[in-house]
Amino acid sequence: MFATGIECSYPTLEAGRWRMDQMAACGHYRHWRTDLRLVRDLGLRYLRYGPPLHLIHRGPGQYDWAFLDEVAAEMQRLDIVPIMDLCHFGLPDWLQNFQNPEVPHALADYARAFTRRYPWVRLYTPVNEMYVCAKLSALEGVWNEQTRDERAFVIAVRHLAKASVLMMQAIASERPDAVFVNSESGEFYQPCCPDPEIRRIAAFENERRFLPLDLLYGRPVHEDMRDYLLQHGMPAEEYAWFMQQDVRRRAILGVDYYEWNEKLIDSNGHAQALGELFGWYAIAGQYYQRYRRPMMHTETNRMDARDGPRWLWRQWHNVELIRQTGVPVVGFTWYSLTDQVDWDIALREPLGNVNPVGLFDLNRDPRPVGLAYQHLVGLFQADLAGVPSLEAALEAASEAVTKEAKRFHA
């Protein structure tokens, strides 16, 4: 599945007084017909698309589908296959933020209503990058609740993971053959030196990055993380509930990768951007070994537009390399279709900085990486022999999960 995406983040800032809506900032609400046509012009069919949750979900049982109805009809006309991204870093105003215990059930209701409205949609990302959303919202004070608190972080993780489980179950109840692409940021923490305390901090962060996915997939967490969850307010019965759920069978694990995903724990115990040290191949391999799901490279880009084509080929070579080891990678994504705005400052304030990361600029003119991606897609589609189908990859991974579960219980 060669894909791109429409950047659709919509977190709130300053206690909800304003919202950073990337679809507005990048012009998608005005140019959505052009954007969909550009997807097909590139030779792509798959599109990560995040409908504006904050504009659609107006209250309990209240939905405004007007904009999305038009977009969905045009997708069908153009034969675009959307991977519908239902919650992307923000919530409707009436739900406030991720500390709200009503969030999981409200989002499950939305997912069920969405599936009934668009029964032809098969691919879903229920909640995008749960770890990043919880971390930036509740631990680093950037978005939404804007706290810097370990307990708030655990609450956000619990609510995001529970929302994702309930959304997957709600969608599957309406469409049993739905496929879920659980996109998460591929993180890694490297200690700067062999100092025991620095190594301990890095080890802790390398376990904490997995927390939302562990809960989502019902994988027992490391004992340090179990203590951490209990210490910061997670009830034992809620943890047990997660361990009793199983939503993995029709799940693809998406691992996103950017140059800032790898971090160095410095001599003061602080995380600093490290740049590309090990790369997507090594880090995605860690996630695969933990969860044994079919994988997809669900996001990447480069802030330096001149270096975009080189970065694209580096990521693609990582995909080829990991596939040669037998890991079932079923998709690749350059994110996003167009340039973005203010992501160089993580959407902290509305400066209007255009980040030249797109396949097209905001005038909808192609960037060099857009032409390179079009070339890559053409090359690959000329040689599809031996590539497993999506269904075959899912079935093989499900068998692997069953064997792993039997081994674990033994």
Disulfide bonds with the S-S distance in Angstrom:
none
